Amino acid sequence: MDILFSPWRYGYMHEPKPEGFCALCHIQSQTRDENNFILHRGQNAAVVLNLYPYTTGHLMIFPLRHLADLNSCSAAARTEIIELASRAEAALQSEYHPDGMNVGINLGRAAGAGIVGHLHLHVVPRWQGDANFVSVIGETRVIPEDLVRTYARLRPYFNS
């Protein structure tokens, strides 16, 4: 399969972005958390659904300040990021019952960061066989649940 219909990506890929644009700074500067799939805002960090998930439930946790790496974060921000990762793990475990999870940070473009310059931690639920032949051979991911439904399922776990 060479073509997968995903019209929601077109706007992001083709809309002009100003110099220095940061998607994470942009969404957190707005007050439309449900539209931007922000599940939680803390004092130093937030939790958001990844708009281009590897699997259903793929979350990102990021500092509210535009910081490139862990060393730039305050101890309070680093602590809050890890606490939110723990909370995300528990929420995903309760709601989706994955077989495992990937939790990680890609620092810089060379390390695979899609949003370069704004630190973010990925929490990705995994299931046996989720990297099946479609992902491996066809270079296509199959996400069985839309983001609106995922947001509705996970939001209650992050209500303060």
C-alpha positions in Angstrom: 0.0 0.0 0.0 1.6 3.3 -1.1 -1.3 5.7 -0.3 -3.0 6.1 3.0 -5.7 8.8 3.2 -4.9 11.2 6.1 -6.4 14.6 5.2 -5.8 16.0 8.7 -2.0 16.2 8.0 -2.3 18.4 4.9 -2.8 21.7 6.8 0.1 21.1 9.2 2.4 20.0 6.4 1.6 22.8 4.0 0.5 25.9 6.0 3.3 28.5 6.2 4.9 28.7 9.5 6.8 31.8 10.7 10.5 31.7 11.4 11.1 30.1 14.8 7.6 28.5 14.9 7.2 25.9 17.6 4.1 23.7 17.6 4.2 23.1 21.3 4.6 26.8 22.2 1.8 27.5 19.7 -0.8 25.1 21.2 0.0 25.9 24.8 -0.3 29.7 24.1 -4.0 29.2 23.2 -6.9 28.4 25.5 -8.4 25.7 23.3 -7.1 22.6 25.1 -9.7 20.2 23.8 -9.2 21.3 20.2 -5.4 21.0 20.7 -5.7 17.7 22.5 -4.0 19.0 25.7 -4.9 16.6 28.4 -3.3 18.4 31.3 -1.5 21.6 32.1 0.6 21.7 35.2 2.8 24.4 36.8 5.8 23.5 34.6 4.7 20.9 32.1 1.8 19.7 30.0 0.5 16.4 28.5 -0.8 16.4 24.9 -1.8 13.7 22.4 0.7 13.3 19.5 -1.1 14.5 16.4 0.9 12.0 14.4 0.9 9.0 16.7 2.9 5.8 16.4 0.1 3.9 18.1 -3.3 4.9 19.7 -2.7 6.7 22.9 0.7 8.1 22.0 1.3 11.0 24.4 3.9 13.8 24.7 4.9 15.6 27.9 6.7 18.9 27.5 7.9 21.8 29.6 5.7 24.9 29.3 8.9 27.0 28.6 10.6 26.6 25.3 13.7 24.6 26.4 15.8 22.4 24.2 17.1 19.9 26.7 16.9 18.5 30.2 19.8 20.5 31.4 18.0 23.7 30.6 14.9 22.7 32.7 14.6 23.6 36.3 14.6 20.7 38.8 10.9 21.4 39.4 10.1 21.0 35.6 12.2 17.8 35.3 10.4 16.4 38.3 7.0 17.3 37.0 7.8 15.8 33.6 8.6 12.5 35.2 5.6 12.6 37.5 3.4 13.2 34.5 5.1 10.3 32.6 4.2 8.1 35.6 0.6 9.4 35.5 0.5 8.8 31.7 1.7 5.3 32.1 -1.0 4.6 34.7 -3.7 6.2 32.5 -2.7 4.2 29.4 -2.4 1.0 31.4 -5.9 1.5 32.8 -7.6 2.5 29.6 -5.8 0.6 26.9 -4.1 -2.4 28.6 -1.0 -2.3 26.4 1.6 -5.1 26.5 4.4 -2.6 27.1 5.4 1.0 26.6 8.2 3.1 25.1 9.1 6.2 27.1 11.8 8.4 25.6 13.2 11.7 24.6 14.8 12.5 21.2 17.2 15.5 21.7 17.9 17.3 18.3 17.1 16.5 14.7 19.9 13.9 14.4 18.3 12.0 17.3 14.9 11.9 15.6 13.2 14.9 17.2 10.2 16.0 15.1 9.8 19.2 17.1 13.4 20.5 17.4 14.2 22.9 20.1 11.3 22.2 22.5 12.0 19.2 24.8 9.3 16.6 24.9 9.0 13.1 26.3 7.1 10.5 24.4 4.9 7.8 26.1 3.9 5.2 23.5 1.7 2.3 24.4 2.8 -0.9 22.6 1.0 -4.2 21.8 2.5 -7.5 20.6 2.4 -7.3 16.8 1.7 -3.6 16.5 4.8 -3.3 14.3 3.3 -5.7 11.8 4.1 -6.0 8.2 2.2 -2.9 7.3 4.6 -0.7 9.3 7.7 -2.6 8.5 7.2 -3.3 4.8 4.6 -0.8 3.7 6.0 2.1 5.9 2.5 2.8 7.0 1.0 2.9 10.4 -2.6 1.8 11.2 -4.1 3.8 14.0 -7.5 2.2 14.9 -8.9 5.1 16.9 -9.2 8.8 16.0 -7.7 11.5 18.2 -11.1 12.9 19.4 -12.0 9.5 20.9 -8.6 9.0 22.4 -8.8 12.4 24.0 -12.2 11.6 25.5 -10.9 8.3 26.9 -7.8 9.8 28.5 -9.0 13.2 29.7 -10.6 11.9 32.9 -7.2 10.5 34.0 -5.7 14.0 33.9 -8.5 16.1 35.5 -6.9 17.9 38.4 
